[in-house]
Every structure is written in C-alpha cells, then in structure tokens.
Amino acid sequence: MAGRVVPRAPHGAQRHPVGAGERNPP
C-alpha cells in the first residue's frame, strides 16, 4: 500500500489519511 502512495505523496498520505493531500496538494 505505502509503496503505491510513496511516489505520489509519502508525507501527504501520512498527514491526510483521507487522501485530501494526495488529490489536493498544498
């Protein structure tokens, strides 16, 4: 699971478990 999110936003996924950080990065 983490391997797939790492390339997109490793820190974002941890901060936003909902996925908001992944779809709407700051």
CHARMM-style PDB file with segment names, atoms N, HN, CA, C and O in Angstrom:
ATOM      1  N   MET     1       0.854  -1.216   0.000  1.00  0.00      PROA
ATOM      2  CA  MET     1       0.000   0.000   0.000  1.00  0.00      PROA
ATOM      3  C   MET     1       0.880   1.253   0.000  1.00  0.00      PROA
ATOM      4  O   MET     1       0.732   2.134  -0.848  1.00  0.00      PROA
ATOM      5  N   ALA     2       1.795   1.313   0.966  1.00  0.00      PROA
ATOM      6  HN  ALA     2       1.915   0.598   1.655  1.00  0.00      PROA
ATOM      7  CA  ALA     2       2.638   2.521   1.087  1.00  0.00      PROA
ATOM      8  C   ALA     2       3.457   2.723  -0.188  1.00  0.00      PROA
ATOM      9  O   ALA     2       3.656   3.853  -0.633  1.00  0.00      PROA
ATOM     10  N   GLY     3       3.924   1.628  -0.765  1.00  0.00      PROA
ATOM     11  HN  GLY     3       3.762   0.710  -0.403  1.00  0.00      PROA
ATOM     12  CA  GLY     3       4.742   1.736  -1.981  1.00  0.00      PROA
ATOM     13  C   GLY     3       4.001   2.476  -3.090  1.00  0.00      PROA
ATOM     14  O   GLY     3       4.618   3.201  -3.871  1.00  0.00      PROA
ATOM     15  N   ARG     4       2.702   2.301  -3.164  1.00  0.00      PROA
ATOM     16  HN  ARG     4       2.201   1.712  -2.529  1.00  0.00      PROA
ATOM     17  CA  ARG     4       1.948   2.963  -4.247  1.00  0.00      PROA
ATOM     18  C   ARG     4       1.739   4.447  -3.936  1.00  0.00      PROA
ATOM     19  O   ARG     4       1.699   5.273  -4.848  1.00  0.00      PROA
ATOM     20  N   VAL     5       1.607   4.780  -2.669  1.00  0.00      PROA
ATOM     21  HN  VAL     5       1.639   4.109  -1.928  1.00  0.00      PROA
ATOM     22  CA  VAL     5       1.353   6.190  -2.330  1.00  0.00      PROA
ATOM     23  C   VAL     5       2.663   6.975  -2.233  1.00  0.00      PROA
ATOM     24  O   VAL     5       2.674   8.198  -2.380  1.00  0.00      PROA
ATOM     25  N   VAL     6       3.764   6.264  -1.986  1.00  0.00      PROA
ATOM     26  HN  VAL     6       3.756   5.271  -1.867  1.00  0.00      PROA
ATOM     27  CA  VAL     6       5.062   6.947  -1.824  1.00  0.00      PROA
ATOM     28  C   VAL     6       5.415   7.817  -3.037  1.00  0.00      PROA
ATOM     29  O   VAL     6       5.774   8.981  -2.857  1.00  0.00      PROA
ATOM     30  N   PRO     7       5.325   7.294  -4.261  1.00  0.00      PROA
ATOM     31  CA  PRO     7       5.679   8.090  -5.439  1.00  0.00      PROA
ATOM     32  C   PRO     7       4.789   9.313  -5.598  1.00  0.00      PROA
ATOM     33  O   PRO     7       5.192  10.300  -6.214  1.00  0.00      PROA
ATOM     34  N   ARG     8       3.592   9.253  -5.051  1.00  0.00      PROA
ATOM     35  HN  ARG     8       3.265   8.451  -4.551  1.00  0.00      PROA
ATOM     36  CA  ARG     8       2.657  10.379  -5.216  1.00  0.00      PROA
ATOM     37  C   ARG     8       2.850  11.390  -4.087  1.00  0.00      PROA
ATOM     38  O   ARG     8       3.157  12.553  -4.350  1.00  0.00      PROA
ATOM     39  N   ALA     9       2.678  10.976  -2.868  1.00  0.00      PROA
ATOM     40  HN  ALA     9       2.429  10.032  -2.654  1.00  0.00      PROA
ATOM     41  CA  ALA     9       2.831  11.919  -1.741  1.00  0.00      PROA
ATOM     42  C   ALA     9       2.996  11.142  -0.441  1.00  0.00      PROA
ATOM     43  O   ALA     9       2.019  10.904   0.269  1.00  0.00      PROA
ATOM     44  N   PRO    10       4.240  10.742  -0.125  1.00  0.00      PROA
ATOM     45  CA  PRO    10       4.504   9.969   1.098  1.00  0.00      PROA
ATOM     46  C   PRO    10       4.156  10.761   2.350  1.00  0.00      PROA
ATOM     47  O   PRO    10       3.526  10.232   3.265  1.00  0.00      PROA
ATOM     48  N   HSD    11       4.561  12.018   2.396  1.00  0.00      PROA
ATOM     49  HN  HSD    11       5.073  12.448   1.653  1.00  0.00      PROA
ATOM     50  CA  HSD    11       4.275  12.829   3.579  1.00  0.00      PROA
ATOM     51  C   HSD    11       2.798  13.233   3.575  1.00  0.00      PROA
ATOM     52  O   HSD    11       2.173  13.320   4.632  1.00  0.00      PROA
ATOM     53  N   GLY    12       2.252  13.476   2.403  1.00  0.00      PROA
ATOM     54  HN  GLY    12       2.759  13.405   1.544  1.00  0.00      PROA
ATOM     55  CA  GLY    12       0.845  13.889   2.316  1.00  0.00      PROA
ATOM     56  C   GLY    12      -0.095  12.776   2.781  1.00  0.00      PROA
ATOM     57  O   GLY    12      -1.085  13.026   3.470  1.00  0.00      PROA
ATOM     58  N   ALA    13       0.236  11.544   2.390  1.00  0.00      PROA
ATOM     59  HN  ALA    13       1.040  11.341   1.831  1.00  0.00      PROA
ATOM     60  CA  ALA    13      -0.637  10.430   2.772  1.00  0.00      PROA
ATOM     61  C   ALA    13      -0.654  10.269   4.295  1.00  0.00      PROA
ATOM     62  O   ALA    13      -1.693   9.980   4.890  1.00  0.00      PROA
ATOM     63  N   GLN    14       0.510  10.461   4.909  1.00  0.00      PROA
ATOM     64  HN  GLN    14       1.354  10.696   4.425  1.00  0.00      PROA
ATOM     65  CA  GLN    14       0.570  10.296   6.368  1.00  0.00      PROA
ATOM     66  C   GLN    14      -0.211  11.415   7.063  1.00  0.00      PROA
ATOM     67  O   GLN    14      -0.891  11.181   8.062  1.00  0.00      PROA
ATOM     68  N   ARG    15      -0.107  12.621   6.526  1.00  0.00      PROA
ATOM     69  HN  ARG    15       0.445  12.810   5.714  1.00  0.00      PROA
ATOM     70  CA  ARG    15      -0.807  13.737   7.184  1.00  0.00      PROA
ATOM     71  C   ARG    15      -2.302  13.671   6.907  1.00  0.00      PROA
ATOM     72  O   ARG    15      -3.115  13.987   7.776  1.00  0.00      PROA
ATOM     73  N   HSD    16      -2.664  13.259   5.691  1.00  0.00      PROA
ATOM     74  HN  HSD    16      -2.004  13.002   4.985  1.00  0.00      PROA
ATOM     75  CA  HSD    16      -4.096  13.192   5.352  1.00  0.00      PROA
ATOM     76  C   HSD    16      -4.474  11.763   4.966  1.00  0.00      PROA
ATOM     77  O   HSD    16      -4.422  11.404   3.790  1.00  0.00      PROA
ATOM     78  N   PRO    17      -4.847  10.960   5.937  1.00  0.00      PROA
ATOM     79  CA  PRO    17      -5.233   9.572   5.654  1.00  0.00      PROA
ATOM     80  C   PRO    17      -6.452   9.502   4.751  1.00  0.00      PROA
ATOM     81  O   PRO    17      -6.706   8.469   4.132  1.00  0.00      PROA
ATOM     82  N   VAL    18      -7.203  10.582   4.670  1.00  0.00      PROA
ATOM     83  HN  VAL    18      -6.997  11.421   5.173  1.00  0.00      PROA
ATOM     84  CA  VAL    18      -8.417  10.587   3.850  1.00  0.00      PROA
ATOM     85  C   VAL    18      -8.049  10.631   2.369  1.00  0.00      PROA
ATOM     86  O   VAL    18      -8.823  10.187   1.521  1.00  0.00      PROA
ATOM     87  N   GLY    19      -6.859  11.171   2.058  1.00  0.00      PROA
ATOM     88  HN  GLY    19      -6.231  11.531   2.747  1.00  0.00      PROA
ATOM     89  CA  GLY    19      -6.455  11.248   0.659  1.00  0.00      PROA
ATOM     90  C   GLY    19      -6.563  12.679   0.131  1.00  0.00      PROA
ATOM     91  O   GLY    19      -6.305  12.924  -1.048  1.00  0.00      PROA
ATOM     92  N   ALA    20      -6.937  13.611   0.983  1.00  0.00      PROA
ATOM     93  HN  ALA    20      -7.146  13.412   1.940  1.00  0.00      PROA
ATOM     94  CA  ALA    20      -7.082  15.011   0.545  1.00  0.00      PROA
ATOM     95  C   ALA    20      -5.724  15.546   0.086  1.00  0.00      PROA
ATOM     96  O   ALA    20      -5.632  16.219  -0.940  1.00  0.00      PROA
ATOM     97  N   GLY    21      -4.679  15.244   0.848  1.00  0.00      PROA
ATOM     98  HN  GLY    21      -4.754  14.697   1.682  1.00  0.00      PROA
ATOM     99  CA  GLY    21      -3.348  15.735   0.491  1.00  0.00      PROA
ATOM    100  C   GLY    21      -2.902  15.179  -0.854  1.00  0.00      PROA
ATOM    101  O   GLY    21      -2.193  15.850  -1.604  1.00  0.00      PROA
ATOM    102  N   GLU    22      -3.316  13.957  -1.158  1.00  0.00      PROA
ATOM    103  HN  GLU    22      -3.893  13.412  -0.549  1.00  0.00      PROA
ATOM    104  CA  GLU    22      -2.913  13.336  -2.410  1.00  0.00      PROA
ATOM    105  C   GLU    22      -3.615  14.000  -3.596  1.00  0.00      PROA
ATOM    106  O   GLU    22      -2.968  14.309  -4.597  1.00  0.00      PROA
ATOM    107  N   ARG    23      -4.912  14.222  -3.498  1.00  0.00      PROA
ATOM    108  HN  ARG    23      -5.437  13.971  -2.684  1.00  0.00      PROA
ATOM    109  CA  ARG    23      -5.656  14.803  -4.629  1.00  0.00      PROA
ATOM    110  C   ARG    23      -5.481  16.328  -4.668  1.00  0.00      PROA
ATOM    111  O   ARG    23      -5.422  16.919  -5.746  1.00  0.00      PROA
ATOM    112  N   ASN    24      -5.399  16.956  -3.503  1.00  0.00      PROA
ATOM    113  HN  ASN    24      -5.447  16.476  -2.627  1.00  0.00      PROA
ATOM    114  CA  ASN    24      -5.251  18.423  -3.488  1.00  0.00      PROA
ATOM    115  C   ASN    24      -4.021  18.822  -2.686  1.00  0.00      PROA
ATOM    116  O   ASN    24      -4.124  19.249  -1.536  1.00  0.00      PROA
ATOM    117  N   PRO    25      -2.852  18.677  -3.313  1.00  0.00      PROA
ATOM    118  CA  PRO    25      -1.617  19.040  -2.613  1.00  0.00      PROA
ATOM    119  C   PRO    25      -1.546  20.542  -2.352  1.00  0.00      PROA
ATOM    120  O   PRO    25      -2.098  21.330  -3.120  1.00  0.00      PROA
ATOM    121  N   PRO    26      -0.878  20.941  -1.286  1.00  0.00      PROA
ATOM    122  CA  PRO    26      -0.796  22.352  -0.905  1.00  0.00      PROA
ATOM    123  C   PRO    26      -0.028  23.174  -1.936  1.00  0.00      PROA
ATOM    124  OT1 PRO    26       0.132  24.382  -1.767  1.00  0.00      PROA
TER     125      PRO     26
END
